[in-house]
Amino acid sequence: MRKIIPSLSKMWLKVINLEQSLFPRLQESMGSLSPKEEKLIKILDFAQIEKFVYSIHITNPPKDREELARAFVAKQVYNIQTTRDLIERLKIDRTLRVICGWRHHNDIPSESKFSRVFKEFSQQCIASKAHDVFIESYLSQTIFFYSSIDSTAIELREKSVMYGKSKKEIKPKRRQGRPKKGEEGPPKKPSILQRQENMQSTEEMLSLISTKCDTSIKQNSKGNRHRWTGGKLHLSVVDGDIPITAIYSSASVHDSSLALPLIKESSQKVNYLYDLADAAYDTSIIKDYSKKHNHRPIIDINPKNSKKLKAKIALVKSEKQILKPLKLYNDSDDLHYNQRTSVERVNAYLKDSYGCSKIYYQGAQKVASVFAFAVLSVCITQSLKLIT
């Protein structure tokens, strides 16, 4: 407990300081603050996004970089979809404008400058760096029970690379069916997961992952197939709906291909006990990798067209239905697995409340940066709920 108390108390003292000293002074000069404005001030104070803004210049120093960084955080917190809408809101909302750092509405830069600077911020990864520093400062000493991993589809207004592709490489023709006795078939290429198994760094693992915009099909929990063009956001979320790691990939990348980087990154940032995942992650490689990091994997069974496994799953379900009304069914793994819904809630927060329902940017770097600003905001908001 000695290690847990300092980080949480440091967060609590900072919140008390804001509410008792800063907010009253702001109310004297700008009037009463709305809950959304107080929320934004807390997020900006904890994120300290200005520290990660840097620029290399020879003659003219760039202007408004810190103000623009705060404005992009406000864009996600206020659930604003486009830069044009953000500029219009800044011009009419004096309190928001002052929080971001502009005194007069004539000081707000043009839409083209917003776009140009956002490209710089995407290259510098300022939101991801602020997210990592916040976790290291306030959450690294806390022990969590669960880390849930999952992905969500991201639709983009961009043409899929599949449509611009040239014809695929012509494979040598061979007779259908099993090879003859003594005849060797073409060697199978190792999967991304198999190649990642022996890699040491996250950068090596992610070098195998594509981030180009393409098309994919995913089957939801109701059995309906959803086709989309864009990418995927892969998340690792701990107790309290706090996103710890976020990675963006192409839509066609399988969920399991990001499991090892998510587990490795999350293990380095925080301490937790269980890895929770759905049937898409049901492989021995992921389970062994989780155990290697001293976690207990609880992953749903994927029958993989096996009649024996399907019959076994059906038998377990029937036993559960019979024993549960009699209060004789007590499987702790089921209770643990139910906590996996935290990652689904975070996906809903990002799309419904933090400006990620429609992405108008093009290019993987900019799209990933939009989600990085949103994930940073969600992480700080949910972390503050631990103490308030």
Secondary structure by P-SEA (a helix, b strand, c coil): caaaaaaaaaaaaaaaaaacccaaaaaaccccccaaaaaaaaaaaaacccccbbbbbccccccaaaaaaaaaaaaaaaccccaaaaaaaaaacaaaaaaaccccccccccaaaaaaaaaaaaaaaaaaaaaaaaaaaccccccccccccbbbbbbbcccccccccccccccccccccccccccccccccccccccccccccccccccccccccccccccccccbbbbbccbbbbbcccccccccbbbbbccccccccaaaaaaaaaaacccccbbbbccccccaaaaaaaaaacccccccccccccaaaaaaaaaaaaaaaaaccccccccaaaaaaaacaaaaaaaaaaaccccccccccccaaaaaaaaaaaaaaaaaaaaaaacc
